[in-house]
Amino acid sequence: MTFALDADLVILGGGLAGLTLAARLARERSGLRVVVLEPRTVYQDDRSWCFWRPEQNDLSHLVSQSWKTWTFSDPAGRTFRHQVPGLTYQYIRARDFYASMQADIALSSRVDLRLGVSAETVTAVAGGVRVETSAGSLLARQVVDTRPRATESMLYQSFVGFELEREHPFPFDPREVTLMGSLTADAEGLRFVYTLPLGPNRAIVEWTRFGMAPIKRERLVGELDEVLTGLGLADARRVRTEGGVLAMGLGKQTAESIPGVVYAGNAGGALRAASGYGFLRIQRWARLCTESLLAGQGAVGHPEEPRVRRTFDRIFLQAVRAHPERTAEYFLALARGVAPAALVRFLSDGARPADYARIISSLPWTPFLAQVAAPATFSPAQTLPAAKPTPTTETSVQR
């Protein structure tokens, strides 16, 4: 028995991935009936996304700040400044992204964003996919599931940040980003400060830990308080808070393949295993998925990671896990020994063979050679996770 379809496509999750795809389909006037289910009832200014692009690009209307210089430093104050001609480090804040995507969606009568509605179960049925929601049942031709899911990871990037303002100028150059400042490491892993100057009297200052276990927000906030005191910023007014935990290198999972369902977002492979940068990867996926849908070929998930990149990321993460106390040494070696353009290409999924060679030559060989023949301890992010979404009070910031 077949039933009338409620939608051609149901998107589970109206976050970065879900909204990007829905807005793109709305702009393209695809004619598809699209329903986006999002548990939130209202979007908040709770996240930040950054990436490297030419000053003028297709996302320029969303970019609120950009910088030509980004730095790395150690606790002794040694600083390595990077620039790449023609590229800037660009910042999109959540409120601007959410507002733009919702405005695009609102212009289409065929795309319906349903806030305050949660997806509960997803099953394949004759003629499509049935989604049971908190507001009833939907039958769709296909589903794109972008929801976060409980999973084990090889490493975790835990962080919290404050947007600060004060009457007096901040004690750092507003023309440059501190990408990884005061880099240190111990048995728990890497620690560093990430700073985005938004003007002489306003900035986002973030404290990050990179290790084998997630760090509770309360601890991160306490440590960030100490960092701010050390920077002379204890008196700065806290405008807002953002933070989260990024899974670096997804662990082994039980694959759950449901006919008619594809996975996207972090659980589907959006997050780069060794970097934490995901915004542009999601934009590329949304474009590919839209093109496939417009061609009548159905929705697609994230492309599989190229073998070289997947292998390099595995070796790097396993070396970090094996010797967490040396992690700062690794990143400072990259900042010092790799040309800025090559390092940006690596972080932005555009590394060339010569870039990998330069990265390898800049790192201490012994800990990495030990991992070349070691078995993989995590699976590619494209493995479909079977776990149900796990609610979290933390928000995830994809750089």
MIGUFI-782223 format. One record per residue (C-alpha): residue in three letters; residue number from 0; x negated, y negated, z negated. Coordinates in steps of 0.5 Angstrom, whole numbers. Example, Ala and Ser with C-alpha at 12.3 -4.5 7.8 and 13.67 -1.06 7.14 Angstrom:
BEGIN
(r ALA 0 (-25 9 -16))
(r SER 1 (-27 2 -14))
// end
This chain:
BEGIN
(r MET 0 (0 0 0))
(r THR 1 (-3 -7 2))
(r PHE 2 (-1 -14 -1))
(r ALA 3 (0 -21 1))
(r LEU 4 (-7 -24 0))
(r ASP 5 (-7 -30 -5))
(r ALA 6 (-14 -32 -2))
(r ASP 7 (-19 -31 3))
(r LEU 8 (-24 -32 -2))
(r VAL 9 (-24 -32 -10))
(r ILE 10 (-31 -35 -13))
(r LEU 11 (-32 -33 -20))
(r GLY 12 (-35 -39 -24))
(r GLY 13 (-35 -46 -22))
(r GLY 14 (-42 -48 -24))
(r LEU 15 (-48 -50 -20))
(r ALA 16 (-47 -44 -15))
(r GLY 17 (-40 -44 -15))
(r LEU 18 (-38 -51 -14))
(r THR 19 (-44 -52 -8))
(r LEU 20 (-41 -46 -4))
(r ALA 21 (-34 -49 -5))
(r ALA 22 (-36 -56 -4))
(r ARG 23 (-39 -54 3))
(r LEU 24 (-33 -50 5))
(r ALA 25 (-29 -56 4))
(r ARG 26 (-33 -60 8))
(r GLU 27 (-34 -55 14))
(r ARG 28 (-26 -55 14))
(r SER 29 (-27 -48 14))
(r GLY 30 (-19 -46 14))
(r LEU 31 (-21 -41 9))
(r ARG 32 (-16 -41 3))
(r VAL 33 (-21 -41 -3))
(r VAL 34 (-20 -41 -10))
(r VAL 35 (-25 -42 -16))
(r LEU 36 (-24 -40 -23))
(r GLU 37 (-28 -44 -28))
(r PRO 38 (-27 -43 -36))
(r ARG 39 (-29 -50 -37))
(r THR 40 (-23 -55 -38))
(r VAL 41 (-28 -61 -36))
(r TYR 42 (-35 -62 -34))
(r GLN 43 (-40 -65 -38))
(r ASP 44 (-46 -69 -37))
(r ASP 45 (-50 -63 -40))
(r ARG 46 (-56 -61 -35))
(r SER 47 (-61 -63 -30))
(r TRP 48 (-64 -60 -24))
(r CYS 49 (-71 -62 -21))
(r PHE 50 (-74 -60 -15))
(r TRP 51 (-79 -63 -9))
(r ARG 52 (-77 -66 -3))
(r PRO 53 (-78 -72 2))
(r GLU 54 (-76 -78 -1))
(r GLN 55 (-70 -78 4))
(r ASN 56 (-66 -72 5))
(r ASP 57 (-59 -68 5))
(r LEU 58 (-59 -69 -3))
(r SER 59 (-61 -76 -3))
(r HIS 60 (-54 -79 -5))
(r LEU 61 (-54 -74 -11))
(r VAL 62 (-61 -76 -13))
(r SER 63 (-62 -81 -19))
(r GLN 64 (-69 -81 -20))
(r SER 65 (-76 -79 -17))
(r TRP 66 (-83 -80 -18))
(r LYS 67 (-89 -79 -14))
(r THR 68 (-94 -76 -19))
(r TRP 69 (-93 -70 -24))
(r THR 70 (-98 -68 -29))
(r PHE 71 (-101 -63 -33))
(r SER 72 (-105 -64 -40))
(r ASP 73 (-108 -60 -45))
(r PRO 74 (-108 -62 -53))
(r ALA 75 (-114 -65 -52))
(r GLY 76 (-111 -70 -47))
(r ARG 77 (-115 -68 -41))
(r THR 78 (-110 -69 -36))
(r PHE 79 (-109 -67 -28))
(r ARG 80 (-105 -71 -24))
(r HIS 81 (-102 -69 -18))
(r GLN 82 (-99 -72 -12))
(r VAL 83 (-97 -69 -5))
(r PRO 84 (-96 -75 1))
(r GLY 85 (-89 -75 3))
(r LEU 86 (-86 -71 -3))
(r THR 87 (-83 -73 -9))
(r TYR 88 (-81 -70 -15))
(r GLN 89 (-73 -71 -15))
(r TYR 90 (-68 -71 -21))
(r ILE 91 (-60 -70 -21))
(r ARG 92 (-56 -70 -27))
(r ALA 93 (-50 -66 -28))
(r ARG 94 (-45 -71 -28))
(r ASP 95 (-47 -74 -21))
(r PHE 96 (-47 -67 -18))
(r TYR 97 (-40 -65 -22))
(r ALA 98 (-37 -71 -19))
(r SER 99 (-39 -70 -12))
(r MET 100 (-37 -63 -11))
(r GLN 101 (-31 -64 -14))
(r ALA 102 (-29 -70 -10))
(r ASP 103 (-31 -66 -4))
(r ILE 104 (-27 -60 -6))
(r ALA 105 (-21 -65 -7))
(r LEU 106 (-21 -67 0))
(r SER 107 (-19 -60 2))
(r SER 108 (-12 -57 1))
(r ARG 109 (-15 -50 2))
(r VAL 110 (-20 -50 -3))
(r ASP 111 (-17 -50 -10))
(r LEU 112 (-21 -51 -17))
(r ARG 113 (-18 -48 -23))
(r LEU 114 (-21 -51 -29))
(r GLY 115 (-19 -47 -36))
(r VAL 116 (-18 -40 -32))
(r SER 117 (-23 -34 -34))
(r ALA 118 (-24 -28 -30))
(r GLU 119 (-23 -22 -34))
(r THR 120 (-23 -16 -29))
(r VAL 121 (-25 -15 -22))
(r THR 122 (-23 -8 -18))
(r ALA 123 (-23 -6 -11))
(r VAL 124 (-16 -5 -8))
(r ALA 125 (-13 -3 -2))
(r GLY 126 (-14 -9 3))
(r GLY 127 (-18 -13 -2))
(r VAL 128 (-20 -15 -9))
(r ARG 129 (-16 -16 -15))
(r VAL 130 (-18 -21 -20))
(r GLU 131 (-14 -21 -27))
(r THR 132 (-15 -28 -30))
(r SER 133 (-13 -31 -36))
(r ALA 134 (-7 -34 -32))
(r GLY 135 (-5 -28 -28))
(r SER 136 (-7 -24 -22))
(r LEU 137 (-10 -26 -16))
(r LEU 138 (-11 -21 -9))
(r ALA 139 (-17 -24 -5))
(r ARG 140 (-20 -21 1))
(r GLN 141 (-27 -22 -2))
(r VAL 142 (-30 -25 -8))
(r VAL 143 (-37 -28 -10))
(r ASP 144 (-39 -27 -17))
(r THR 145 (-43 -33 -20))
(r ARG 146 (-42 -32 -27))
(r PRO 147 (-48 -31 -32))
(r ARG 148 (-49 -24 -35))
(r ALA 149 (-52 -21 -41))
(r THR 150 (-59 -18 -38))
(r GLU 151 (-66 -16 -41))
(r SER 152 (-71 -20 -38))
(r MET 153 (-79 -19 -38))
(r LEU 154 (-80 -26 -41))
(r TYR 155 (-76 -32 -43))
(r GLN 156 (-76 -40 -42))
(r SER 157 (-73 -43 -48))
(r PHE 158 (-72 -50 -48))
(r VAL 159 (-68 -56 -51))
(r GLY 160 (-69 -63 -49))
(r PHE 161 (-66 -70 -51))
(r GLU 162 (-64 -76 -47))
(r LEU 163 (-67 -82 -51))
(r GLU 164 (-67 -89 -51))
(r ARG 165 (-70 -95 -55))
(r GLU 166 (-71 -102 -55))
(r HIS 167 (-79 -102 -54))
(r PRO 168 (-82 -98 -48))
(r PHE 169 (-84 -91 -49))
(r PRO 170 (-91 -89 -49))
(r PHE 171 (-92 -86 -43))
(r ASP 172 (-92 -88 -35))
(r PRO 173 (-85 -89 -33))
(r ARG 174 (-88 -87 -26))
(r GLU 175 (-90 -80 -27))
(r VAL 176 (-87 -74 -30))
(r THR 177 (-90 -70 -35))
(r LEU 178 (-89 -63 -32))
(r MET 179 (-93 -59 -37))
(r GLY 180 (-96 -63 -43))
(r SER 181 (-100 -61 -49))
(r LEU 182 (-100 -54 -46))
(r THR 183 (-102 -49 -52))
(r ALA 184 (-101 -42 -53))
(r ASP 185 (-101 -37 -59))
(r ALA 186 (-98 -29 -60))
(r GLU 187 (-91 -32 -58))
(r GLY 188 (-93 -35 -51))
(r LEU 189 (-93 -41 -48))
(r ARG 190 (-91 -48 -51))
(r PHE 191 (-91 -55 -47))
(r VAL 192 (-87 -62 -47))
(r TYR 193 (-83 -64 -41))
(r THR 194 (-82 -71 -40))
(r LEU 195 (-78 -75 -35))
(r PRO 196 (-78 -82 -35))
(r LEU 197 (-72 -85 -33))
(r GLY 198 (-74 -92 -34))
(r PRO 199 (-78 -96 -39))
(r ASN 200 (-74 -95 -45))
(r ARG 201 (-70 -89 -43))
(r ALA 202 (-73 -82 -42))
(r ILE 203 (-71 -74 -43))
(r VAL 204 (-76 -71 -47))
(r GLU 205 (-76 -63 -47))
(r TRP 206 (-80 -58 -51))
(r THR 207 (-81 -51 -48))
(r ARG 208 (-83 -44 -50))
(r PHE 209 (-84 -39 -45))
(r GLY 210 (-85 -32 -49))
(r MET 211 (-82 -25 -49))
(r ALA 212 (-76 -26 -53))
(r PRO 213 (-71 -32 -53))
(r ILE 214 (-72 -37 -59))
(r LYS 215 (-66 -40 -63))
(r ARG 216 (-64 -47 -61))
(r GLU 217 (-65 -49 -68))
(r ARG 218 (-72 -47 -68))
(r LEU 219 (-73 -51 -62))
(r VAL 220 (-70 -57 -64))
(r GLY 221 (-74 -57 -71))
(r GLU 222 (-80 -57 -66))
(r LEU 223 (-78 -62 -62))
(r ASP 224 (-77 -67 -68))
(r GLU 225 (-84 -66 -70))
(r VAL 226 (-86 -67 -62))
(r LEU 227 (-82 -74 -62))
(r THR 228 (-85 -76 -69))
(r GLY 229 (-92 -74 -66))
(r LEU 230 (-91 -79 -60))
(r GLY 231 (-88 -84 -64))
(r LEU 232 (-81 -83 -62))
(r ALA 233 (-77 -81 -68))
(r ASP 234 (-73 -87 -68))
(r ALA 235 (-71 -87 -61))
(r ARG 236 (-63 -86 -60))
(r ARG 237 (-61 -79 -58))
(r VAL 238 (-56 -80 -52))
(r ARG 239 (-55 -73 -50))
(r THR 240 (-58 -66 -51))
(r GLU 241 (-59 -61 -46))
(r GLY 242 (-62 -54 -47))
(r GLY 243 (-62 -46 -45))
(r VAL 244 (-65 -40 -44))
(r LEU 245 (-68 -38 -37))
(r ALA 246 (-69 -30 -36))
(r MET 247 (-76 -30 -32))
(r GLY 248 (-76 -23 -29))
(r LEU 249 (-69 -19 -30))
(r GLY 250 (-70 -13 -33))
(r LYS 251 (-67 -6 -31))
(r GLN 252 (-60 -6 -30))
(r THR 253 (-54 -1 -28))
(r ALA 254 (-52 -3 -21))
(r GLU 255 (-45 -4 -20))
(r SER 256 (-43 -4 -13))
(r ILE 257 (-35 -6 -12))
(r PRO 258 (-33 -7 -5))
(r GLY 259 (-31 -14 -3))
(r VAL 260 (-36 -17 -8))
(r VAL 261 (-42 -20 -8))
(r TYR 262 (-46 -24 -13))
(r ALA 263 (-50 -30 -13))
(r GLY 264 (-52 -35 -18))
(r ASN 265 (-58 -33 -23))
(r ALA 266 (-55 -26 -24))
(r GLY 267 (-55 -25 -17))
(r GLY 268 (-62 -28 -15))
(r ALA 269 (-62 -35 -15))
(r LEU 270 (-67 -36 -21))
(r ARG 271 (-75 -35 -18))
(r ALA 272 (-78 -30 -23))
(r ALA 273 (-84 -34 -24))
(r SER 274 (-82 -41 -24))
(r GLY 275 (-75 -43 -27))
(r TYR 276 (-74 -47 -21))
(r GLY 277 (-67 -45 -18))
(r PHE 278 (-63 -51 -15))
(r LEU 279 (-66 -51 -8))
(r ARG 280 (-65 -43 -8))
(r ILE 281 (-58 -44 -9))
(r GLN 282 (-57 -49 -4))
(r ARG 283 (-60 -45 1))
(r TRP 284 (-56 -39 -1))
(r ALA 285 (-50 -43 0))
(r ARG 286 (-51 -45 7))
(r LEU 287 (-53 -38 9))
(r CYS 288 (-46 -36 6))
(r THR 289 (-42 -41 9))
(r GLU 290 (-45 -40 16))
(r SER 291 (-43 -32 15))
(r LEU 292 (-36 -34 13))
(r LEU 293 (-35 -39 18))
(r ALA 294 (-38 -33 23))
(r GLY 295 (-33 -28 20))
(r GLN 296 (-38 -24 17))
(r GLY 297 (-36 -25 10))
(r ALA 298 (-40 -28 4))
(r VAL 299 (-47 -26 3))
(r GLY 300 (-51 -26 -4))
(r HIS 301 (-58 -28 -4))
(r PRO 302 (-63 -26 1))
(r GLU 303 (-68 -21 -2))
(r GLU 304 (-75 -23 -5))
(r PRO 305 (-80 -23 1))
(r ARG 306 (-85 -17 -2))
(r VAL 307 (-91 -21 -3))
(r ARG 308 (-87 -26 -7))
(r ARG 309 (-84 -21 -11))
(r THR 310 (-91 -17 -12))
(r PHE 311 (-94 -23 -14))
(r ASP 312 (-89 -26 -19))
(r ARG 313 (-89 -19 -22))
(r ILE 314 (-96 -19 -23))
(r PHE 315 (-96 -26 -26))
(r LEU 316 (-91 -24 -31))
(r GLN 317 (-94 -18 -33))
(r ALA 318 (-100 -21 -34))
(r VAL 319 (-97 -27 -38))
(r ARG 320 (-93 -21 -42))
(r ALA 321 (-100 -17 -44))
(r HIS 322 (-103 -23 -46))
(r PRO 323 (-99 -29 -48))
(r GLU 324 (-104 -32 -52))
(r ARG 325 (-108 -34 -46))
(r THR 326 (-102 -37 -42))
(r ALA 327 (-104 -44 -43))
(r GLU 328 (-111 -42 -40))
(r TYR 329 (-107 -39 -34))
(r PHE 330 (-103 -45 -32))
(r LEU 331 (-108 -50 -33))
(r ALA 332 (-113 -46 -29))
(r LEU 333 (-107 -47 -23))
(r ALA 334 (-107 -55 -25))
(r ARG 335 (-114 -55 -24))
(r GLY 336 (-116 -51 -19))
(r VAL 337 (-110 -51 -14))
(r ALA 338 (-109 -56 -9))
(r PRO 339 (-102 -60 -11))
(r ALA 340 (-99 -58 -4))
(r ALA 341 (-101 -51 -5))
(r LEU 342 (-98 -51 -12))
(r VAL 343 (-91 -54 -10))
(r ARG 344 (-91 -49 -4))
(r PHE 345 (-91 -44 -9))
(r LEU 346 (-86 -46 -14))
(r SER 347 (-82 -48 -8))
(r ASP 348 (-82 -41 -4))
(r GLY 349 (-86 -44 1))
(r ALA 350 (-93 -41 0))
(r ARG 351 (-97 -39 5))
(r PRO 352 (-102 -33 5))
(r ALA 353 (-108 -38 4))
(r ASP 354 (-104 -41 -2))
(r TYR 355 (-104 -34 -5))
(r ALA 356 (-111 -33 -4))
(r ARG 357 (-113 -40 -7))
(r ILE 358 (-108 -39 -13))
(r ILE 359 (-111 -32 -14))
(r SER 360 (-118 -35 -14))
(r SER 361 (-117 -40 -19))
(r LEU 362 (-114 -35 -24))
(r PRO 363 (-118 -31 -29))
(r TRP 364 (-119 -24 -25))
(r THR 365 (-119 -19 -31))
(r PRO 366 (-112 -19 -34))
(r PHE 367 (-109 -20 -27))
(r LEU 368 (-113 -14 -24))
(r ALA 369 (-110 -10 -30))
(r GLN 370 (-103 -11 -27))
(r VAL 371 (-104 -10 -20))
(r ALA 372 (-104 -2 -21))
(r ALA 373 (-99 -2 -27))
(r PRO 374 (-92 0 -26))
(r ALA 375 (-87 -5 -25))
(r THR 376 (-83 -7 -31))
(r PHE 377 (-77 -11 -29))
(r SER 378 (-73 -10 -23))
(r PRO 379 (-72 -15 -17))
(r ALA 380 (-66 -20 -19))
(r GLN 381 (-62 -18 -13))
(r THR 382 (-60 -11 -17))
(r LEU 383 (-53 -12 -19))
(r PRO 384 (-51 -13 -26))
(r ALA 385 (-46 -9 -29))
(r ALA 386 (-45 -12 -36))
(r LYS 387 (-39 -17 -37))
(r PRO 388 (-41 -24 -38))
(r THR 389 (-43 -26 -45))
(r PRO 390 (-41 -33 -47))
(r THR 391 (-46 -38 -50))
(r THR 392 (-46 -44 -53))
(r GLU 393 (-53 -46 -50))
(r THR 394 (-53 -49 -43))
(r SER 395 (-58 -47 -38))
(r VAL 396 (-62 -52 -34))
(r GLN 397 (-65 -50 -27))
(r ARG 398 (-71 -54 -26))
// end
